[in-house]
Amino acid sequence: MRRAIDILVLLAVLGGLGYVASTHRDPIIQVAKQLEARVLPCRSPITYSLGTIDARFGVSKTALIKYLKEAENIWEKPSGKNLFEYQEGGGVVVNFVYDYRQQASDTMKASGIRIDKSQSSFDALKAQYDNRAARITSAKVRFDAEVAAYESRQKAYNAEVAKWNGLGGAPPDVYDRLQAEKAALATDGERVTSMERALNADIETLNAIGTSLNKLIAELNLNVEKYNQAGASTGGEFEEGAYVSTAGSERIDIYEYSNRTELVRVLAHELGHALGLGHIEDEEAIMYKVNKGKKLSLAESDVAALNARCASALF
């Protein structure tokens, strides 16, 4: 019953396009294409395009089109079908959204921290997190004490300057002492600022390690607490990308990748969702819930899911 209704809706939409004002046709055409892909999968290629690319990823549009073609071929080569097609203004818009996830990956690289997808790597990274967190706690105590001392000294200096200004000026010896105190305060201020920069950098690295731990928790399917910036449990799931479909709109948002292989795999994964495929309980599969495998090819379970999807067309 549901599929029959889909066909009727599809035919009605396609038939009504000729009566729609040109200013409203684009979203309706996209709805029709979405319905066609749902009830007639694999019959015609799904078009896609590049949307927003945050410059902080440091990758060109030309390179991204190349990676998208690689992801496309992962599905098309074993199927022998033209499943996807890049077009300017294509229906599925691929965006590269820079947030805390890619920032964490970039911070890890800059800090020289290398990890792999193993329990031993998780354990080592967890130890680094705990050690750094303890060091930051101690450093924060020292920093707060330095700030309090500096602010107290600054307050006393300002009060004395105000007093002598109210009296018409300080005697020469007092003036020289206040000038020396001013210079000393400037030096202390620079030292406190330097401490703050170092502490913030350490906290940024700690946060990056926490985000990387969350990624490993998802990849290794560990039953442990996830991390936020305070190291507390968040319960959230780490996502490298997401496919979002609403009536008249489809997009793929890419949030994080560490290397070309990871990027091509996550692109292929989200394109799989655009085909209508769900997650597969096979850790080597492109359509596994997390980007764990290393091969740029479909697993047998991916092929089976694709064949079943393409065979599900109603006519």
C-alpha positions as CSV (number, residue, x, y, z in Angstrom):
1,M,0.0,0.0,0.0
2,R,2.8,2.5,0.9
3,R,4.7,1.9,-2.3
4,A,1.5,2.3,-4.4
5,I,0.8,5.6,-2.8
6,D,4.4,6.7,-3.5
7,I,3.9,5.9,-7.2
8,L,0.7,7.9,-7.3
9,V,2.4,10.9,-5.6
10,L,5.3,10.6,-8.0
11,L,3.1,10.6,-11.0
12,A,1.0,13.4,-9.7
13,V,4.1,15.6,-9.1
14,L,5.6,14.8,-12.4
15,G,2.4,15.4,-14.2
16,G,1.8,18.7,-12.4
17,L,5.2,20.3,-13.1
18,G,3.9,21.9,-16.4
19,Y,1.4,23.9,-14.4
20,V,3.8,25.3,-11.8
21,A,5.2,28.8,-12.1
22,S,8.9,28.9,-13.1
23,T,9.8,30.6,-9.8
24,H,8.6,27.5,-7.8
25,R,9.7,24.7,-10.1
26,D,13.2,23.9,-8.6
27,P,12.1,22.6,-5.2
28,I,9.2,20.7,-6.7
29,I,11.5,19.1,-9.3
30,Q,13.8,18.1,-6.5
31,V,10.9,16.5,-4.6
32,A,10.0,14.6,-7.8
33,K,13.6,13.4,-8.1
34,Q,13.6,12.3,-4.5
35,L,10.4,10.3,-5.0
36,E,11.8,8.8,-8.2
37,A,15.0,7.6,-6.4
38,R,12.8,6.1,-3.7
39,V,10.5,4.0,-5.9
40,L,12.8,3.6,-8.9
41,P,16.3,3.1,-7.3
42,C,19.3,2.8,-9.6
43,R,17.3,3.6,-12.7
44,S,18.9,7.0,-13.2
45,P,21.9,8.7,-11.6
46,I,21.6,10.7,-8.5
47,T,23.1,14.2,-9.2
48,Y,25.3,15.8,-6.6
49,S,27.2,19.1,-6.3
50,L,29.6,20.9,-3.9
51,G,28.1,23.5,-1.6
52,T,29.9,25.3,1.2
53,I,33.6,24.4,1.7
54,D,35.1,25.9,4.8
55,A,38.6,27.2,3.9
56,R,40.0,25.8,7.1
57,F,39.9,22.4,5.6
58,G,42.7,23.5,3.3
59,V,41.4,21.5,0.3
60,S,40.5,22.8,-3.1
61,K,37.2,22.3,-4.9
62,T,39.1,20.4,-7.7
63,A,40.5,18.0,-5.2
64,L,37.2,17.4,-3.5
65,I,35.5,16.7,-6.9
66,K,38.2,14.1,-7.4
67,Y,37.6,12.5,-4.0
68,L,33.8,12.5,-4.7
69,K,34.4,10.7,-8.0
70,E,36.5,8.1,-6.2
71,A,33.6,7.6,-3.7
72,E,31.2,7.4,-6.6
73,N,33.3,4.7,-8.3
74,I,33.3,2.6,-5.1
75,W,29.5,2.0,-5.8
76,E,29.5,2.1,-9.5
77,K,32.4,-0.2,-10.4
78,P,31.0,-3.4,-8.7
79,S,27.4,-2.6,-9.8
80,G,28.1,-1.7,-13.4
81,K,25.6,1.1,-13.1
82,N,25.8,4.9,-13.4
83,L,24.5,5.6,-9.9
84,F,25.8,9.1,-9.4
85,E,26.7,12.1,-11.5
86,Y,28.4,15.3,-10.5
87,Q,26.7,18.4,-11.8
88,E,26.9,22.1,-10.8
89,G,23.7,22.6,-8.9
90,G,23.1,18.9,-8.6
91,G,20.4,17.6,-6.2
92,V,22.5,16.3,-3.3
93,V,24.6,19.2,-2.0
94,V,27.9,18.2,-0.3
95,N,29.1,20.7,2.3
96,F,32.3,20.7,4.4
97,V,31.5,22.0,7.8
98,Y,34.4,22.9,10.0
99,D,33.7,22.5,13.7
100,Y,35.3,21.1,16.9
101,R,35.7,17.7,15.2
102,Q,38.1,18.8,12.4
103,Q,39.7,21.3,14.8
104,A,40.5,18.4,17.1
105,S,42.0,16.4,14.3
106,D,44.1,19.4,13.2
107,T,45.3,20.1,16.7
108,M,46.3,16.4,17.2
109,K,48.4,16.6,14.0
110,A,50.0,19.9,15.0
111,S,50.8,18.4,18.4
112,G,52.5,15.4,16.9
113,I,50.0,13.0,18.5
114,R,49.4,10.0,16.3
115,I,46.8,7.4,16.9
116,D,45.4,4.3,15.2
117,K,42.1,2.5,15.6
118,S,43.1,0.0,18.3
119,Q,42.5,-0.6,22.0
120,S,46.2,0.0,22.8
121,S,46.0,3.4,21.0
122,F,42.9,4.3,23.1
123,D,44.6,3.3,26.3
124,A,47.7,5.4,25.5
125,L,45.5,8.4,24.5
126,K,43.4,8.0,27.7
127,A,46.6,8.1,29.8
128,Q,47.7,11.2,27.9
129,Y,44.4,12.8,28.6
130,D,44.5,12.0,32.3
131,N,48.1,13.2,32.7
132,R,47.4,16.4,30.8
133,A,44.2,17.0,32.8
134,A,46.1,16.7,36.1
135,R,48.8,19.1,34.8
136,I,46.2,21.6,33.7
137,T,44.5,21.5,37.0
138,S,47.7,22.3,38.8
139,A,48.6,25.0,36.2
140,K,45.2,26.6,36.6
141,V,45.7,26.9,40.4
142,R,49.0,28.6,39.9
143,F,47.6,30.8,37.2
144,D,44.7,31.9,39.3
145,A,47.1,32.8,42.2
146,E,49.3,34.8,39.8
147,V,46.3,36.7,38.4
148,A,45.1,37.5,41.9
149,A,48.5,38.8,43.0
150,Y,48.8,40.8,39.8
151,E,45.4,42.4,40.2
152,S,46.0,43.2,43.9
153,R,49.3,44.8,43.0
154,Q,47.7,46.7,40.1
155,K,44.9,47.9,42.4
156,A,47.4,49.2,45.0
157,Y,49.4,51.0,42.3
158,N,46.3,52.6,40.8
159,A,45.1,53.8,44.2
160,E,48.5,55.4,45.0
161,V,48.7,57.1,41.7
162,A,45.2,58.5,42.2
163,K,46.1,59.7,45.6
164,W,49.2,61.6,44.4
165,N,47.3,63.0,41.4
166,G,44.7,64.3,43.8
167,L,47.4,66.0,45.8
168,G,48.8,67.8,42.7
169,G,51.7,65.3,42.0
170,A,54.1,63.0,43.7
171,P,57.5,64.0,45.2
172,P,60.5,63.0,42.9
173,D,61.4,59.9,45.0
174,V,57.8,58.7,45.1
175,Y,57.4,59.4,41.4
176,D,60.5,57.3,40.6
177,R,59.2,54.4,42.7
178,L,55.9,54.5,41.0
179,Q,57.5,54.5,37.6
180,A,59.6,51.5,38.6
181,E,56.4,49.8,39.9
182,K,54.7,50.6,36.6
183,A,57.5,48.9,34.7
184,A,57.4,45.9,37.0
185,L,53.6,45.6,36.6
186,A,54.1,45.6,32.8
187,T,56.6,42.7,33.1
188,D,54.2,40.8,35.4
189,G,51.3,41.5,33.0
190,E,53.3,40.0,30.1
191,R,54.2,37.0,32.2
192,V,50.6,36.4,33.2
193,T,49.5,36.7,29.6
194,S,52.1,34.2,28.6
195,M,50.9,31.8,31.2
196,E,47.3,32.2,30.0
197,R,48.3,31.5,26.4
198,A,50.2,28.3,27.5
199,L,47.3,27.2,29.6
200,N,44.7,27.8,26.8
201,A,46.9,25.9,24.3
202,D,47.2,23.0,26.8
203,I,43.4,23.0,27.3
204,E,42.9,23.1,23.5
205,T,45.0,20.0,23.1
206,L,43.2,18.3,26.0
207,N,39.9,19.0,24.3
208,A,41.3,17.6,21.0
209,I,42.4,14.4,22.8
210,G,38.9,14.1,24.4
211,T,37.3,14.5,20.9
212,S,39.7,11.9,19.5
213,L,38.8,9.6,22.4
214,N,35.2,9.9,21.5
215,K,36.0,9.0,17.9
216,L,37.8,5.9,19.1
217,I,35.0,5.0,21.5
218,A,32.6,4.9,18.5
219,E,35.1,3.1,16.2
220,L,36.0,0.4,18.8
221,N,32.4,0.2,20.2
222,L,33.6,0.7,23.7
223,N,31.3,0.8,26.6
224,V,32.9,3.7,28.4
225,E,32.0,7.3,29.2
226,K,32.4,9.8,26.4
227,Y,34.2,13.1,26.9
228,N,33.3,16.7,26.6
229,Q,35.6,19.6,27.3
230,A,35.5,18.9,31.0
231,G,36.0,15.2,30.6
232,A,32.5,14.4,31.8
233,S,30.0,12.0,30.1
234,T,28.2,13.5,27.1
235,G,26.3,10.5,25.7
236,G,26.7,11.9,22.2
237,E,27.8,9.9,19.1
238,F,30.8,11.1,17.1
239,E,29.9,11.7,13.5
240,E,32.4,12.3,10.6
241,G,29.5,13.1,8.3
242,A,25.7,13.1,7.9
243,Y,23.2,12.7,5.2
244,V,20.1,14.9,5.6
245,S,17.0,14.6,3.5
246,T,13.9,16.8,3.7
247,A,11.2,17.4,1.1
248,G,12.9,19.2,-1.8
249,S,16.3,19.2,-0.2
250,E,19.2,16.7,0.2
251,R,22.6,17.4,1.6
252,I,25.7,15.7,2.9
253,D,27.6,17.4,5.6
254,I,31.3,16.4,6.2
255,Y,32.7,17.3,9.6
256,E,36.0,15.5,10.0
257,Y,38.6,13.3,8.3
258,S,42.2,12.6,9.0
259,N,43.4,11.5,5.6
260,R,42.3,10.8,2.0
261,T,41.2,7.2,2.7
262,E,39.0,8.3,5.6
263,L,37.5,11.1,3.5
264,V,36.7,9.0,0.5
265,R,35.1,6.3,2.7
266,V,32.9,8.8,4.6
267,L,31.9,10.3,1.3
268,A,31.0,6.9,-0.1
269,H,29.1,6.1,3.1
270,E,26.9,9.2,2.9
271,L,26.4,8.6,-0.9
272,G,25.2,5.1,0.2
273,H,22.6,6.8,2.4
274,A,21.5,8.9,-0.6
275,L,20.9,5.6,-2.4
276,G,18.6,4.6,0.3
277,L,20.9,2.2,2.1
278,G,21.0,1.9,5.9
279,H,23.8,0.8,8.2
280,I,25.3,-2.7,8.0
281,E,26.5,-4.8,10.9
282,D,29.9,-5.5,9.2
283,E,32.9,-3.5,10.5
284,E,34.6,-3.7,7.1
285,A,31.6,-2.4,5.2
286,I,31.4,1.1,3.8
287,M,27.9,1.2,5.3
288,Y,29.1,0.3,8.8
289,K,27.9,2.8,11.4
290,V,31.4,4.2,11.9
291,N,34.3,4.7,9.5
292,K,36.4,1.8,10.7
293,G,37.6,0.0,7.6
294,K,40.6,0.8,5.5
295,K,39.7,-0.4,2.0
296,L,38.3,1.8,-0.7
297,S,36.0,-0.8,-2.0
298,L,32.7,-2.4,-1.1
299,A,32.5,-5.4,1.3
300,E,30.4,-8.3,0.2
301,S,27.7,-7.1,2.6
302,D,27.7,-3.7,0.9
303,V,27.3,-5.4,-2.5
304,A,24.4,-7.5,-1.2
305,A,22.7,-4.4,0.2
306,L,23.1,-2.5,-3.1
307,N,21.8,-5.4,-5.2
308,A,18.8,-5.7,-2.9
309,R,18.2,-2.0,-3.1
310,C,18.5,-1.8,-6.9
311,A,16.2,-4.9,-7.2
312,S,13.5,-3.2,-5.2
313,A,12.3,-1.0,-8.0
314,L,8.5,-1.4,-8.5
315,F,8.7,-1.4,-12.3
